[in-house]
Amino acid sequence: MPPPDPDMTLNQLQSLIRNMYGAKDGARGVDGTFMWFMEEVGELAAALRGGSHEERLLEFADVLAWLATLANIAEVDLEEAIQRKYGGGCPGCRQCPCRCGMTDKP
């Protein structure tokens, strides 16, 4: 296995996850995969509340991997999604950095 690429793009992440788990993920479907994703989000929440730095690293990786899995199953290109939503600045005020108020939700 090649060493990890420190400059991995979202497209490369999606390809890596697709190559590793694509058949399993497709068989599981969106509903089953979403449940795994939510379980990982819960584990991340626990790690943020009281886990070590290493635990947080691993849980962030799991959440990102399961998000890429969901995107693959739903045929969504994550790089395209991010560019469309955030490529022009904050979706609320269109500025970078965001100038929306602290209680506004962009």
C-alpha positions in Angstrom: 0.0 0.0 0.0 1.4 3.4 -0.9 2.0 6.0 1.9 -0.8 8.4 2.6 -0.9 11.6 0.4 -0.9 14.7 2.7 -2.5 16.7 -0.1 -5.4 14.3 -0.9 -8.3 16.0 -2.6 -11.9 15.2 -1.9 -12.1 13.5 -5.3 -9.2 11.3 -4.3 -10.8 10.5 -1.0 -14.0 9.5 -2.7 -12.1 7.3 -5.2 -10.1 5.7 -2.4 -13.3 4.9 -0.4 -15.0 3.7 -3.6 -12.1 1.4 -4.5 -11.9 0.0 -1.0 -15.5 -0.4 -0.1 -17.7 0.3 -3.2 -19.2 -3.2 -3.6 -20.1 -3.4 0.1 -21.4 0.2 0.2 -23.6 -0.4 -2.8 -25.1 -3.5 -1.3 -25.8 -1.8 2.0 -27.5 1.1 0.3 -28.2 4.7 1.4 -30.4 3.8 4.5 -27.9 1.3 6.0 -24.9 3.5 5.2 -26.6 6.6 6.7 -27.1 4.7 10.0 -23.4 3.8 10.1 -22.6 7.5 9.3 -24.8 8.6 12.2 -23.1 6.1 14.6 -19.7 7.6 13.6 -21.0 11.1 14.3 -22.0 10.0 17.7 -18.5 8.5 18.3 -17.0 11.8 17.2 -19.2 13.7 19.6 -18.0 11.5 22.5 -14.4 12.0 21.4 -14.8 15.7 21.3 -16.3 15.7 24.8 -13.6 13.6 26.4 -11.4 11.7 24.1 -7.7 12.0 23.4 -6.3 13.8 20.4 -5.7 10.4 18.7 -9.3 9.4 19.3 -10.5 12.7 17.8 -8.2 12.1 14.7 -9.6 8.6 14.1 -13.3 9.7 14.6 -12.9 12.6 12.3 -11.4 10.2 9.7 -14.3 7.8 10.2 -17.0 10.5 9.8 -15.3 11.9 6.6 -15.0 8.3 5.2 -18.6 7.5 5.8 -19.6 10.9 4.3 -17.6 10.0 1.2 -19.4 6.7 1.1 -22.8 8.3 1.2 -21.7 10.7 -1.5 -20.5 7.8 -3.7 -23.8 5.9 -3.2 -25.8 9.1 -3.9 -23.6 9.9 -6.9 -22.6 13.3 -5.5 -19.2 14.7 -6.3 -18.1 16.3 -3.0 -15.7 18.7 -4.6 -18.4 20.0 -6.9 -20.8 20.2 -4.0 -18.4 22.3 -1.9 -17.5 24.5 -4.8 -21.1 25.2 -5.6 -22.1 25.9 -2.0 -19.0 27.7 -0.7 -16.8 28.6 -3.7 -18.3 32.1 -3.9 -17.9 32.8 -0.2 -20.4 32.4 2.6 -23.7 31.2 1.3 -25.5 33.9 3.4 -23.5 37.0 2.9 -21.2 35.9 0.0 -18.2 37.2 1.9 -14.9 35.6 2.9 -14.5 35.8 5.8 -18.2 35.6 6.7 -19.8 38.8 7.9 -23.1 37.2 9.0 -24.1 37.8 12.6 -23.3 35.1 15.2 -26.9 34.1 15.4 -27.4 33.8 11.6 -27.0 30.4 10.0 -25.2 30.2 6.7 
